[in-house]
């Protein structure tokens, strides 16, 4: 798959944040919905 650079940056940020909830926030339904919205707008 090919991604534009801004999409790669956003995907990288998503993966980092959900893989380290101790640094950001726990993964909840609300967090997932916000990320879905952000990724859909990209």
DOKOLLO-720483 format. One record per residue (C-alpha): residue in three letters; residue number from 1; y, z, x. Coordinates in Angstrom, 1 decimal, always signed. Example, Ala and Ser with C-alpha at 12.3 -4.5 7.8 and 13.67 -1.06 7.14 Angstrom:
<drenvos>
<drenvo><keti>ALA</keti><zalum>1</zalum><yy>-4.5</yy><zz>+7.8</zz><xx>+12.3</xx></drenvo>
<drenvo><keti>SER</keti><zalum>2</zalum><yy>-1.1</yy><zz>+7.1</zz><xx>+13.7</xx></drenvo>
</drenvos>
This chain:
<drenvos>
<drenvo><keti>UNK</keti><zalum>1</zalum><yy>+0.0</yy><zz>+0.0</zz><xx>+0.0</xx></drenvo>
<drenvo><keti>UNK</keti><zalum>2</zalum><yy>+3.5</yy><zz>-0.7</zz><xx>+1.1</xx></drenvo>
<drenvo><keti>UNK</keti><zalum>3</zalum><yy>+6.4</yy><zz>+1.7</zz><xx>+0.4</xx></drenvo>
<drenvo><keti>UNK</keti><zalum>4</zalum><yy>+10.1</yy><zz>+1.4</zz><xx>+1.0</xx></drenvo>
<drenvo><keti>UNK</keti><zalum>5</zalum><yy>+11.5</yy><zz>+4.0</zz><xx>+3.5</xx></drenvo>
<drenvo><keti>UNK</keti><zalum>6</zalum><yy>+13.3</yy><zz>+6.1</zz><xx>+0.9</xx></drenvo>
<drenvo><keti>UNK</keti><zalum>7</zalum><yy>+10.0</yy><zz>+6.3</zz><xx>-1.1</xx></drenvo>
<drenvo><keti>UNK</keti><zalum>8</zalum><yy>+8.1</yy><zz>+7.4</zz><xx>+2.0</xx></drenvo>
<drenvo><keti>UNK</keti><zalum>9</zalum><yy>+10.7</yy><zz>+10.1</zz><xx>+2.6</xx></drenvo>
<drenvo><keti>UNK</keti><zalum>10</zalum><yy>+10.5</yy><zz>+11.4</zz><xx>-0.9</xx></drenvo>
<drenvo><keti>UNK</keti><zalum>11</zalum><yy>+6.7</yy><zz>+11.3</zz><xx>-0.9</xx></drenvo>
<drenvo><keti>UNK</keti><zalum>12</zalum><yy>+6.7</yy><zz>+13.2</zz><xx>+2.4</xx></drenvo>
<drenvo><keti>UNK</keti><zalum>13</zalum><yy>+9.0</yy><zz>+15.8</zz><xx>+1.0</xx></drenvo>
<drenvo><keti>UNK</keti><zalum>14</zalum><yy>+6.8</yy><zz>+16.2</zz><xx>-2.1</xx></drenvo>
<drenvo><keti>UNK</keti><zalum>15</zalum><yy>+3.6</yy><zz>+16.7</zz><xx>+0.0</xx></drenvo>
<drenvo><keti>UNK</keti><zalum>16</zalum><yy>+5.3</yy><zz>+19.2</zz><xx>+2.3</xx></drenvo>
<drenvo><keti>UNK</keti><zalum>17</zalum><yy>+6.7</yy><zz>+21.3</zz><xx>-0.5</xx></drenvo>
<drenvo><keti>UNK</keti><zalum>18</zalum><yy>+3.6</yy><zz>+21.5</zz><xx>-2.6</xx></drenvo>
<drenvo><keti>UNK</keti><zalum>19</zalum><yy>+1.4</yy><zz>+22.2</zz><xx>+0.5</xx></drenvo>
<drenvo><keti>UNK</keti><zalum>20</zalum><yy>+3.6</yy><zz>+25.1</zz><xx>+1.5</xx></drenvo>
<drenvo><keti>UNK</keti><zalum>21</zalum><yy>+4.5</yy><zz>+27.0</zz><xx>-1.6</xx></drenvo>
<drenvo><keti>UNK</keti><zalum>22</zalum><yy>+5.2</yy><zz>+30.1</zz><xx>+0.5</xx></drenvo>
<drenvo><keti>UNK</keti><zalum>23</zalum><yy>+8.3</yy><zz>+28.3</zz><xx>+1.9</xx></drenvo>
<drenvo><keti>UNK</keti><zalum>24</zalum><yy>+9.5</yy><zz>+26.7</zz><xx>-1.4</xx></drenvo>
<drenvo><keti>UNK</keti><zalum>25</zalum><yy>+8.2</yy><zz>+27.8</zz><xx>-4.8</xx></drenvo>
<drenvo><keti>UNK</keti><zalum>26</zalum><yy>+4.7</yy><zz>+28.2</zz><xx>-6.3</xx></drenvo>
<drenvo><keti>UNK</keti><zalum>27</zalum><yy>+3.3</yy><zz>+25.0</zz><xx>-7.8</xx></drenvo>
<drenvo><keti>UNK</keti><zalum>28</zalum><yy>+3.6</yy><zz>+25.3</zz><xx>-11.5</xx></drenvo>
<drenvo><keti>UNK</keti><zalum>29</zalum><yy>+3.6</yy><zz>+22.9</zz><xx>-14.4</xx></drenvo>
<drenvo><keti>UNK</keti><zalum>30</zalum><yy>+7.4</yy><zz>+22.9</zz><xx>-14.3</xx></drenvo>
<drenvo><keti>UNK</keti><zalum>31</zalum><yy>+7.5</yy><zz>+22.0</zz><xx>-10.6</xx></drenvo>
<drenvo><keti>UNK</keti><zalum>32</zalum><yy>+5.1</yy><zz>+19.2</zz><xx>-11.2</xx></drenvo>
<drenvo><keti>UNK</keti><zalum>33</zalum><yy>+7.1</yy><zz>+17.8</zz><xx>-14.1</xx></drenvo>
<drenvo><keti>UNK</keti><zalum>34</zalum><yy>+10.3</yy><zz>+17.9</zz><xx>-11.9</xx></drenvo>
<drenvo><keti>UNK</keti><zalum>35</zalum><yy>+8.5</yy><zz>+16.0</zz><xx>-9.2</xx></drenvo>
<drenvo><keti>UNK</keti><zalum>36</zalum><yy>+7.1</yy><zz>+13.5</zz><xx>-11.6</xx></drenvo>
<drenvo><keti>UNK</keti><zalum>37</zalum><yy>+10.6</yy><zz>+12.8</zz><xx>-12.8</xx></drenvo>
<drenvo><keti>UNK</keti><zalum>38</zalum><yy>+12.0</yy><zz>+12.5</zz><xx>-9.3</xx></drenvo>
<drenvo><keti>UNK</keti><zalum>39</zalum><yy>+9.2</yy><zz>+10.2</zz><xx>-8.2</xx></drenvo>
<drenvo><keti>UNK</keti><zalum>40</zalum><yy>+9.5</yy><zz>+8.0</zz><xx>-11.3</xx></drenvo>
<drenvo><keti>UNK</keti><zalum>41</zalum><yy>+13.3</yy><zz>+7.6</zz><xx>-10.7</xx></drenvo>
<drenvo><keti>UNK</keti><zalum>42</zalum><yy>+12.8</yy><zz>+6.5</zz><xx>-7.1</xx></drenvo>
</drenvos>
